[in-house]
Amino acid sequence: MSRRRKPIPTFKSEAEERLFWESHDSADYLDWSQAQGMTLPNLKPSTKSISIRLPVDLLERIKVEANRRDVPYQSLIKIWLSEQIGKKAA
């Protein structure tokens, strides 16, 4: 049994719409059970640059391993960090 939804108002600006949704529950306006998943292939995750000091020999070994795998060394570090975090969450 679906409940009656409220009509979504018309907004004059994105700012007005943002304020509206910050103070209203979207479930009163949308039937989320009808929502369909989607992928956004061109959406890039936000990144932030950090500085980390590594011993020179460790960095050289990482670069050798990255070269062996044919990936940039910074990408390999990100992969390894992600894998380790994933293991901890499981």
ZIQUIBEL-V752515 format. One record per helix or strand of 3 or more residues. SS is the DSSP state (H for helix, E for strand). FROM is the first residue (numbers start at 1). TO is the last residue. If there is no record, write none. Layout:
ss=SS from=FROM to=TO
ss=SS from=FROM to=TO
This chain:
ss=H from=14 to=23
ss=H from=26 to=28
ss=H from=32 to=34
ss=H from=56 to=69
ss=H from=73 to=89
